[in-house]
Each structure stands twice: as C-alpha cells, then as structure tokens.
Amino acid sequence: MTRVPAAALRRAATLAAGFLLVAGLAHVPADADDTTPDALAGAPAVGSCYDLTLKDGFEHSVPKEPIDCAADHTTVVIEVGTLTTGLTWSSSEKAIGKDVGAQCGAAFSAKVGSKPAQLMYSQYTWFWFEPTDAEKAAGARWFSCHLAAVEDRALGDLPDVLPRAGRNLPDALARCFVGRKYVQTTCADRHDWRLEFAVVVHQKPTPKNIDRADHRICPHHVSTRTWLRSAVPLDRRSFVLGCSSKTHH
C-alpha cells in the first residue's frame, strides 16, 4: 500500500466521496459481552474535536482524548453510528466496512456535499474508529466517523467553519498538488499546482476521451500557460476532469 495520507489512514474512506478508494487493515476484534446492553458505552459526542496525526489513523480506537474545538484540531466527529442488527465485531471486515461506509458516507455527504465535481475541489475525507476492548466488554456497538482534510504527509488543521465542498474553499481545505508525482495536498501546505476547475464529463473514461476533454476544457479555466490535468472515473460512462494552474508556493 502506498503511504500517502488517504491510504495511510486505517480503514480510510473514499477520498472526496469516491475519488480514491483505499484499503483498510484487515483486523476485526473479538465480540463484546452480549449480556451487557450499553451499545454506546464510551462513545464520543457528535461535534467532538481531536488533534490526531496521520500515525493515529492506524489505530483501531481513538488514541487520544477530545479537545476544545477552539484549539487547533485535525478531525471532528460528524456521526456516531451503531452496527446494524445482525452484525457483531466478529463479522467479516467486508460486512462491517459496508455497514460503516453507508452510515459514515451519508453523514459525510450531508456535511460537505455529494456532487463529484464540487468534492473534487476539496481535500475532505472521512475515516472511522471503533470502541476499545473495554468499551466492547461493556456492550459497545458504536463507531465514530471523523471528518478530516489530508495533506501529502499529514492531517491538516481544520478551520473553525467547515464550508461545503466547492470552488473558493479556504487553503486549509482546497485541493493542490505537490512534487513530481503530483501528490494531493491542501493548498495551505507546500504545493506546485492548484485545482482551478472541475467538471463532470459524460463520456466513457478512456485515455483518448480524457485527453480530448482536457484540451477542449482546461485552457479556458486555468490562469497559467501550462496546466495539470487530473481525471477520476465515476462509472463506465462518465468521469470528473480537474484542471490545475501552476503556482509558485
């Protein structure tokens, strides 16, 4: 697994709602004691803020306590869900991931948006944590969904106000690219290119169609003579095209 921010997060969600699908660590802990009824034992409150690092994203359970949201923080809890009836912590990783993905994904869309072209402008992502073994022993069936903004090697500090994805995002959330491999990062981080325009193209996402769309669309939406193209397939009949201008940061 390539160690980039989205992939480095344990069980990270799709970056920008499906643009980078990343694999999670294959680990499912043992069942909690079913005789204990507190399904939300130890659960954080929605809106709780944390100062987590990229390394913390490898942990199965949140390794730090929440902090005052007025302080610098890198994640905020946008949803606390519970495993659907019939699932336990001994269920397959695939089944748990599908259940968590549906609930956290819906919360992500409600918070920052679901339109692919708008999401392309941002570095928003989400990832999740499960209860500790002790909390599971108390009957916990919850999981927490955390919203974050990924940089090339870190999680970025979140602004006090989290706007919906789209153009004119603050640098702390906006999508830029850095280095010869064009790694995605926030525009508050060191970068070489900034995304200026994104649009859904309703054509089969073949190299030929992407190249044609690039030359037809990008020159009219960038501010430099050279530009960086990025394209993400949505399905067999459409893709998102991104056009980025060269920067001097």
DAVEN-V259855 format. One record per backbone hydrogen bond with DSSP energy under -1.0 kcal/mol. CO is the residue of the C=O (numbers start at 0). NH is the residue of the N-H. If there is no record, write none. Layout:
co=CO nh=NH
co=CO nh=NH
This chain:
co=1 nh=3
co=3 nh=7
co=4 nh=8
co=8 nh=11
co=13 nh=16
co=14 nh=18
co=19 nh=14
co=24 nh=26
co=32 nh=35
co=36 nh=38
co=37 nh=40
co=38 nh=140
co=39 nh=42
co=44 nh=47
co=47 nh=76
co=48 nh=66
co=49 nh=73
co=49 nh=74
co=54 nh=57
co=55 nh=58
co=56 nh=9
co=59 nh=129
co=67 nh=70
co=72 nh=157
co=74 nh=49
co=75 nh=146
co=76 nh=46
co=78 nh=144
co=80 nh=142
co=83 nh=86
co=87 nh=90
co=91 nh=95
co=92 nh=96
co=93 nh=97
co=94 nh=98
co=95 nh=99
co=96 nh=100
co=97 nh=101
co=98 nh=102
co=99 nh=103
co=100 nh=104
co=101 nh=105
co=102 nh=106
co=103 nh=107
co=104 nh=108
co=105 nh=109
co=106 nh=110
co=107 nh=111
co=108 nh=112
co=111 nh=164
co=114 nh=118
co=115 nh=119
co=117 nh=120
co=118 nh=121
co=120 nh=174
co=122 nh=149
co=123 nh=15
co=124 nh=147
co=125 nh=12
co=126 nh=145
co=128 nh=143
co=131 nh=135
co=132 nh=136
co=134 nh=139
co=135 nh=138
co=140 nh=82
co=142 nh=80
co=143 nh=128
co=144 nh=77
co=144 nh=78
co=145 nh=126
co=146 nh=75
co=147 nh=124
co=148 nh=155
co=153 nh=150
co=169 nh=172
co=169 nh=173
co=170 nh=186
co=170 nh=187
co=172 nh=122
co=173 nh=186
co=174 nh=194
co=175 nh=184
co=176 nh=191
co=176 nh=192
co=177 nh=182
co=178 nh=181
co=182 nh=177
co=184 nh=175
co=185 nh=188
co=191 nh=246
co=192 nh=176
co=193 nh=244
co=196 nh=242
co=198 nh=240
co=200 nh=202
co=200 nh=238
co=203 nh=205
co=205 nh=209
co=206 nh=210
co=207 nh=211
co=208 nh=212
co=209 nh=213
co=210 nh=214
co=211 nh=215
co=212 nh=216
co=213 nh=217
co=216 nh=219
co=217 nh=220
co=227 nh=243
co=229 nh=241
co=231 nh=239
co=237 nh=233
co=237 nh=234
co=238 nh=200
co=239 nh=231
co=240 nh=198
co=241 nh=229
co=242 nh=195
co=242 nh=196
co=243 nh=227
co=244 nh=193
